[in-house]
């Protein structure tokens, strides 16, 4: 069941890849760039770090991380959609960062990396699309070095009584309409708004981090709770 679900989601992202960046700008009113910038400002990254950007899509966060590294560091952008990775590769080449960025295709719930490999793992707007979130978090925990950090930037749900109904109206009615008007992909964007609405709350995500073994879990919320960045650290004393 999970494999069939993942295959269907992969097909969806393959389909929307050509319009993905433009639609992100339209749907978030450009604020997704601000969310990522604010999140990056909270990450302490050594110039020679080895990072993994999961569900990297068209590579914007992968590139932002690479820009913090020197030639001794590297970041792997990892995604299951070949069309998304093709666009990411074009961006990496344009940014002249091919010496420190590697793009790989694969399943985020079964990572092809050794234990204790990375100084940082990021996942942006991708966790909600994975059918087995605890499994994905367990894999991230496994490949992180002891003392290293997971950072997850994801859509979330506002909980303020005045804001919440407006947010629900926007995602259930407006987002699919934007998909039809600007990308002729109503069904695809109907699905994406459903994953946003049904994703765990920011408090529940803290619990999932802690269940996976992460410590000092904390979060920053954006736009009245429309998005949130969660941070968790693999214990430095971990021995695996």
SERO-4910 file (N, C-alpha, C, O; in steps of 0.05 Angstrom, whole numbers):
BEGIN
 pado doro    nc1    nc2    nc3   cac1   cac2   cac3    cc1    cc2    cc3    oc1    oc2    oc3
  Unk    A     17    -24      0      0      0      0     17     25      0     12     44    -15
  Unk    A     38     25     17     56     49     19     70     53     -7     74     76    -16
  Unk    A     79     31    -20     94     33    -45     76     44    -67     84     60    -83
  Unk    A     50     35    -68     32     45    -88     26     74    -83     26     90   -102
  Unk    A     23     82    -58     18    110    -51     42    127    -60     39    148    -72
  Unk    A     66    118    -54     90    133    -61     93    135    -91    101    156   -101
  Unk    A     86    114   -106     87    115   -135     68    135   -146     75    150   -164
  Unk    A     44    137   -134     24    156   -143     33    185   -138     30    203   -154
  Unk    A     45    189   -114     54    216   -107     78    224   -125     80    247   -133
  Unk    A     95    204   -131    118    210   -149    107    219   -176    117    238   -188
  Unk    A     87    205   -186     75    212   -212     64    240   -211     66    255   -231
  Unk    A     51    248   -189     40    275   -186     63    295   -188     60    315   -202
  Unk    A     84    291   -173    106    311   -173    121    311   -200    130    332   -209
  Unk    A    122    288   -214    133    288   -241    116    306   -259    127    321   -276
  Unk    A     90    305   -255     72    321   -272     73    351   -267     73    367   -285
  Unk    A     75    358   -241     75    387   -235    102    400   -235    104    424   -232
  Unk    A    123    385   -240    151    395   -239    154    421   -256    166    440   -246
  Unk    A    145    422   -281    150    446   -297    138    471   -285    148    493   -290
  Unk    A    116    469   -270    102    492   -259    108    495   -229     97    514   -216
  Unk    A    124    478   -217    127    477   -188    136    503   -176    124    512   -157
  Unk    A    158    514   -186    168    539   -174    149    562   -177    145    577   -158
  Unk    A    137    565   -200    118    587   -204     94    584   -186     84    604   -174
  Unk    A     84    560   -183     61    555   -166     67    559   -137     51    569   -122
  Unk    A     91    551   -128     99    557   -101     98    586    -95     89    595    -73
  Unk    A    108    602   -113    108    631   -109     79    642   -108     73    660    -92
  Unk    A     62    631   -125     34    641   -126     20    633   -100      7    649    -87
  Unk    A     21    607    -93      6    597    -71     15    609    -44     -2    616    -27
  Unk    A     41    611    -40     51    622    -15     54    653    -16     63    665      3
  Unk    A     46    665    -38     50    694    -43     79    702    -39     85    724    -29
  Unk    A     97    684    -46    126    689    -45    138    685    -18    162    688    -15
  Unk    A    122    679      2    132    678     30    149    653     35    164    652     55
  Unk    A    148    632     18    163    608     23    193    614     23    209    601     37
  Unk    A    202    634      7    230    642      7    238    654     34    260    649     44
  Unk    A    220    670     45    225    682     71    227    661     93    244    662    110
  Unk    A    209    642     92    209    620    111    236    605    111    248    600    131
  Unk    A    245    599     86    270    584     84    294    602     93    312    591    107
  Unk    A    294    627     87    315    645     95    316    647    126    338    646    137
  Unk    A    293    650    138    292    652    167    301    626    180    314    626    201
  Unk    A    294    603    168    303    578    178    333    574    176    346    565    194
  Unk    A    344    581    153    373    579    148    388    596    169    410    589    177
  Unk    A    377    619    177    390    636    196    394    623    223    410    632    239
  Unk    A    378    602    228    380    589    254    397    564    253    400    550    273
  Unk    A    409    558    230    426    534    227    455    542    228    464    560    214
  Unk    A    470    529    245    499    533    247    512    511    231    511    488    238
  Unk    A    525    520    209    536    500    190    565    507    184    572    528    175
  Unk    A    583    488    190    611    491    184    615    491    154    601    477    139
  Unk    A    635    506    144    640    507    115    647    480    102    643    476     78
  Unk    A    657    462    118    664    435    108    644    414    115    650    390    114
  Unk    A    620    422    121    599    403    129    590    385    106    592    392     83
  Unk    A    579    362    114    567    344     95    537    343    101    529    333    122
  Unk    A    520    353     83    492    357     88    475    340     69    484    334     47
  Unk    A    451    334     77    432    320     60    406    335     60    394    341     81
  Unk    A    396    342     36    371    356     33    351    337     21    351    332     -3
  Unk    A    333    326     38    313    306     29    289    320     16    282    342     23
  Unk    A    277    305     -3    254    316    -17    261    343    -28    246    362    -25
  Unk    A    284    344    -41    295    370    -49    280    384    -71    284    408    -76
  Unk    A    263    370    -86    248    382   -107    266    395   -128    283    382   -139
  Unk    A    261    420   -134    276    434   -154    302    448   -143    314    463   -157
  Unk    A    309    441   -118    336    447   -108    340    474    -95    363    481    -89
  Unk    A    320    489    -88    324    515    -76    338    514    -49    357    528    -44
  Unk    A    329    495    -32    342    493     -6    370    480     -8    389    487      6
  Unk    A    373    461    -27    399    449    -32    419    470    -39    442    470    -29
  Unk    A    412    489    -56    429    510    -65    435    529    -42    458    538    -39
  Unk    A    415    536    -26    419    554     -3    440    542     16    456    556     27
  Unk    A    438    516     20    458    503     38    486    503     25    505    510     38
  Unk    A    487    497     -1    513    497    -15    527    524    -14    551    525    -13
  Unk    A    511    545    -14    523    572    -13    536    578     14    551    597     16
  Unk    A    530    562     34    543    565     61    568    548     63    582    550     83
  Unk    A    574    532     43    597    514     44    620    523     27    616    539      9
  Unk    A    644    512     33    666    517     15    671    491     -1    654    473      0
  Unk    A    693    489    -15    697    467    -33    703    441    -18    703    419    -30
  Unk    A    707    442      8    712    418     24    685    407     34    685    384     45
  Unk    A    664    422     32    637    413     41    621    403     17    628    407     -6
  Unk    A    599    390     23    581    380      2    553    378     12    548    374     36
  Unk    A    534    379     -6    506    374      1    495    356    -21    499    360    -45
  Unk    A    480    336    -12    466    318    -30    437    326    -31    424    326    -10
  Unk    A    427    332    -54    398    336    -58    385    310    -66    394    298    -86
  Unk    A    365    301    -51    354    274    -54    324    276    -59    310    289    -43
  Unk    A    314    264    -80    286    266    -87    278    241   -104    295    229   -116
  Unk    A    252    235   -104    243    212   -120    234    220   -148    227    202   -163
  Unk    A    233    245   -154    223    255   -180    245    263   -199    259    282   -194
  Unk    A    248    248   -220    269    254   -240    265    282   -253    284    296   -256
  Unk    A    240    289   -261    236    316   -272    243    338   -253    254    359   -261
  Unk    A    237    335   -227    245    355   -207    275    357   -206    286    379   -205
  Unk    A    289    334   -205    318    334   -203    331    346   -228    352    359   -227
  Unk    A    318    343   -251    329    355   -276    329    385   -274    348    398   -282
  Unk    A    307    396   -263    306    426   -259    326    434   -238    340    455   -241
  Unk    A    329    418   -217    349    425   -196    377    425   -207    393    443   -200
  Unk    A    383    406   -225    410    405   -237    415    430   -253    438    441   -253
  Unk    A    396    440   -267    399    465   -283    405    488   -265    421    505   -271
  Unk    A    391    490   -242    395    511   -223    423    510   -210    436    530   -207
  Unk    A    431    486   -204    458    482   -192    479    491   -211    499    504   -203
  Unk    A    476    484   -237    496    492   -257    496    523   -260    517    535   -262
  Unk    A    472    535   -261    471    564   -264    483    578   -240    495    600   -243
  Unk    A    481    566   -216    492    578   -192    522    572   -189    535    581   -170
  Unk    A    533    556   -207    561    548   -207    569    534   -181    589    541   -168
  Unk    A    552    515   -173    557    501   -148    560    471   -152    557    455   -133
  Unk    A    565    463   -177    567    435   -183    590    421   -169    591    396   -167
  Unk    A    609    437   -158    632    425   -144    625    416   -116    641    401   -103
  Unk    A    602    424   -106    595    416    -78    566    407    -75    556    403    -53
  Unk    A    552    402    -98    525    392    -97    523    367   -114    532    365   -136
  Unk    A    511    347   -102    505    321   -115    475    316   -113    463    319    -92
  Unk    A    464    309   -136    435    303   -136    431    273   -141    443    261   -159
  Unk    A    414    261   -124    409    233   -125    379    227   -124    364    241   -110
  Unk    A    370    207   -138    342    199   -138    339    175   -120    355    156   -121
  Unk    A    317    175   -104    312    152    -87    289    157    -68    275    177    -69
  Unk    A    285    138    -50    263    137    -31    272    147     -4    290    136      8
  Unk    A    260    169      6    268    181     31    263    163     55    274    168     76
  Unk    A    247    142     51    242    124     74    261    101     75    261     85     94
  Unk    A    279     99     54    299     78     54    324     91     42    330     88     18
  Unk    A    340    105     58    362    121     49    386    103     43    393     86     59
  Unk    A    400    107     20    423     91     13    449    102     24    469    103      9
  Unk    A    449    110     49    473    121     62    479    106     87    462     95    100
  Unk    A    505    107     94    514     94    118    505    109    143    498    132    142
  Unk    A    505     94    166    499    107    192    518    129    198    541    128    190
  Unk    A    509    150    212    526    171    223    543    185    201    567    188    203
  Unk    A    529    193    179    543    204    156    542    235    155    562    247    148
  Unk    A    519    247    162    515    275    156    515    293    180    507    286    202
  Unk    A    525    318    176    526    338    196    499    353    198    494    367    217
  Unk    A    483    351    177    457    364    176    439    349    157    448    341    135
  Unk    A    414    346    164    394    336    145    371    356    145    361    364    166
  Unk    A    363    365    122    339    383    119    318    369    102    324    352     85
  Unk    A    293    376    107    271    366     91    250    389     89    239    396    110
  Unk    A    246    399     66    228    422     62    203    414     47    205    407     24
  Unk    A    180    417     60    154    413     47    152    385     34    140    382     13
  Unk    A    164    366     47    164    339     36    154    317     56    144    297     47
  Unk    A    158    322     82    151    302    101    121    295    100    114    271    104
  Unk    A    104    314     95     75    309     94     67    291     72     46    279     73
  Unk    A     84    288     51     78    271     28     88    243     31     83    226     13
  Unk    A    102    237     53    113    210     57     92    193     72     82    202     92
  Unk    A     86    169     62     65    153     75     73    143    103     55    138    119
  Unk    A     99    139    108    107    129    134    127    149    147    151    147    143
  Unk    A    116    169    160    132    190    171    151    181    193    174    189    194
  Unk    A    142    163    212    161    153    232    185    138    219    207    140    229
  Unk    A    179    123    198    201    109    184    221    129    172    245    125    173
  Unk    A    211    150    160    228    170    148    245    184    169    269    188    165
  Unk    A    233    190    192    248    203    214    268    184    226    290    193    233
  Unk    A    262    158    227    281    138    237    305    136    218    328    134    227
  Unk    A    300    138    192    322    137    172    340    162    174    364    161    173
  Unk    A    327    185    178    342    210    181    360    208    206    383    215    206
  Unk    A    348    199    228    363    195    253    387    177    249    409    183    259
  Unk    A    383    156    234    404    137    229    428    149    214    451    144    222
  Unk    A    423    165    194    445    175    177    457    200    188    479    208    179
  Unk    A    445    213    208    457    236    221    480    228    239    479    207    252
  Unk    A    501    244    241    522    240    260    512    246    288    494    263    291
  Unk    A    522    234    309    515    242    336    521    272    340    542    282    333
  Unk    A    502    286    352    504    315    356    495    332    332    495    356    334
  Unk    A    488    319    310    480    333    286    449    338    287    435    327    304
  Unk    A    440    355    268    413    366    270    396    359    246    406    359    223
  Unk    A    371    354    251    350    352    231    334    378    231    327    388    253
  Unk    A    329    390    208    313    414    206    291    408    185    297    402    162
  Unk    A    266    411    194    243    405    177    227    431    174    217    441    193
  Unk    A    224    440    149    207    464    143    182    453    129    184    440    108
  Unk    A    159    459    140    135    446    130    111    465    133    110    482    151
  Unk    A     91    461    116     66    475    120     53    465    146     58    443    155
  Unk    A     37    482    158     25    476    184     -3    488    185    -12    499    165
  Unk    A    -15    485    208    -43    495    210    -44    517    232    -36    512    255
  Unk    A    -54    540    225    -58    561    245    -79    551    266    -97    536    258
  Unk    A    -76    560    291    -96    551    311   -110    575    323   -126    572    342
  Unk    A   -105    599    313   -119    622    324   -148    623    312   -151    619    288
  Unk    A   -168    627    329   -196    625    320   -202    643    296   -219    635    279
  Unk    A   -190    666    294   -196    684    272   -182    676    247   -193    678    225
  Unk    A   -157    666    249   -141    660    226   -148    633    214   -147    629    190
  Unk    A   -154    613    231   -158    585    222   -179    582    200   -173    569    180
  Unk    A   -203    594    202   -222    590    181   -214    603    155   -220    593    133
  Unk    A   -200    625    156   -189    638    132   -169    620    118   -169    617     94
  Unk    A   -151    608    134   -131    590    124   -144    566    111   -137    558     89
  Unk    A   -165    554    124   -179    531    113   -192    538     87   -192    522     68
  Unk    A   -205    561     85   -218    570     61   -197    573     38   -202    564     16
  Unk    A   -174    585     45   -154    589     25   -144    563     13   -142    560    -12
  Unk    A   -138    544     30   -126    519     20   -147    500      8   -140    486    -11
  Unk    A   -172    500     17   -191    482      5   -204    493    -20   -212    478    -37
  Unk    A   -206    519    -22   -219    531    -45   -200    546    -65   -201    542    -89
  Unk    A   -183    562    -54   -166    579    -71   -143    564    -83   -137    567   -107
  Unk    A   -129    548    -67   -106    534    -78   -113    516   -102    -99    517   -122
  Unk    A   -133    499   -100   -140    483   -124   -148    501   -148   -143    494   -171
  Unk    A   -161    523   -142   -169    542   -164   -144    553   -177   -143    555   -202
  Unk    A   -124    561   -161    -99    570   -172    -86    548   -190    -75    554   -211
  Unk    A    -88    524   -181    -77    501   -197    -90    499   -224    -77    494   -244
  Unk    A   -117    504   -224   -131    503   -249   -125    527   -267   -120    524   -291
  Unk    A   -124    551   -255   -120    575   -271    -92    578   -282    -88    585   -305
  Unk    A    -72    572   -265    -44    578   -272    -29    554   -283     -8    557   -296
  Unk    A    -38    530   -276    -23    506   -285    -41    485   -298    -31    464   -307
  Unk    A    -67    490   -299    -86    471   -311    -83    444   -297    -84    423   -310
  Unk    A    -79    444   -270    -75    420   -255    -91    421   -229    -81    422   -207
  Unk    A   -118    421   -232   -136    423   -209   -133    400   -190   -130    403   -166
  Unk    A   -134    375   -201   -133    352   -184   -107    350   -168   -108    343   -145
  Unk    A    -85    356   -181    -59    355   -168    -58    374   -144    -49    367   -122
  Unk    A    -68    398   -148    -66    418   -126    -89    413   -106    -86    422    -83
  Unk    A   -110    399   -113   -129    390    -93   -116    370    -75   -120    371    -50
  Unk    A   -100    352    -86    -86    333    -69    -67    347    -50    -65    340    -27
  Unk    A    -52    366    -61    -31    380    -44    -44    395    -21    -33    396      1
  Unk    A    -67    407    -26    -80    421     -4    -90    401     17    -91    408     41
  Unk    A    -98    377      8   -107    357     27    -84    348     45    -88    344     69
  Unk    A    -61    344     34    -38    336     50    -31    357     70    -22    351     93
  Unk    A    -34    382     63    -29    404     81    -49    405    104    -41    408    127
  Unk    A    -74    402     97    -95    403    117    -94    379    137   -101    382    160
  Unk    A    -86    356    127    -86    332    144    -60    325    156    -57    305    170
  Unk    A    -39    342    151    -13    337    164    -15    342    194    -32    357    203
  Unk    A      2    329    209      2    332    238      6    361    246     18    377    231
  Unk    A     -4    369    269      0    396    279     29    400    287     45    381    289
  Unk    A     37    425    291     64    430    298     72    418    325     95    411    330
  Unk    A     52    415    343     58    402    369     61    372    365     78    359    377
  Unk    A     44    360    348     46    331    343     72    325    329     84    303    333
  Unk    A     82    343    312    108    338    299    131    337    319    150    322    316
  Unk    A    129    354    340    149    352    361    149    324    373    170    313    377
  Unk    A    125    313    377    123    286    388    136    265    370    149    247    379
  Unk    A    132    268    343    144    249    324    174    251    325    188    231    323
  Unk    A    185    275    327    214    279    329    224    265    354    244    250    353
  Unk    A    210    269    376    220    257    402    217    227    401    235    213    412
  Unk    A    196    216    389    193    187    387    216    175    371    224    152    375
  Unk    A    226    190    351    248    180    334    275    182    349    295    171    340
  Unk    A    276    195    372    300    197    388    313    224    389    334    227    402
  Unk    A    302    244    375    314    270    374    310    285    401    290    282    415
  Unk    A    330    301    408    329    317    432    329    347    426    332    355    403
  Unk    A    325    363    447    323    392    444    306    400    420    314    417    404
  Unk    A    283    387    418    266    393    395    251    420    400    240    424    422
  Unk    A    252    437    381    239    463    383    230    471    355    237    459    335
  Unk    A    214    493    354    203    501    328    200    531    327    199    545    347
  Unk    A    198    541    302    192    569    296    168    569    277    168    555    257
  Unk    A    147    584    283    124    586    266    124    611    249    135    632    258
  Unk    A    113    609    225    112    631    207     83    637    198     67    619    197
  Unk    A     78    662    192     52    671    181     29    660    197     11    646    186
  Unk    A     28    666    223      7    658    241      4    628    243    -17    618    251
  Unk    A     25    613    236     24    584    238     20    570    211     16    546    211
  Unk    A     19    584    189     16    572    163     39    554    155     36    536    139
  Unk    A     62    558    168     85    541    164    101    540    190     98    558    207
  Unk    A    118    520    193    134    518    217    160    504    210    161    485    194
  Unk    A    181    513    223    207    499    221    212    485    247    212    497    269
  Unk    A    217    459    246    223    443    270    253    435    269    264    427    249
  Unk    A    265    436    293    293    429    296    296    407    317    284    408    338
  Unk    A    312    387    311    317    366    330    346    356    327    357    356    305
  Unk    A    358    348    349    386    340    350    389    311    358    376    302    377
  Unk    A    405    297    343    412    269    351    431    270    375    451    285    374
  Unk    A    426    256    396    442    258    420    472    253    414    479    235    399
  Unk    A    489    270    425    518    268    420    529    242    431    550    233    421
  Unk    A    516    230    451    526    206    463    517    181    449    522    158    458
  Unk    A    502    185    426    491    161    413    513    144    402    533    153    391
  Unk    A    509    117    404    527     98    393    511     78    377    495     63    388
  Unk    A    515     78    351    500     60    334    517     42    318    507     25    303
***
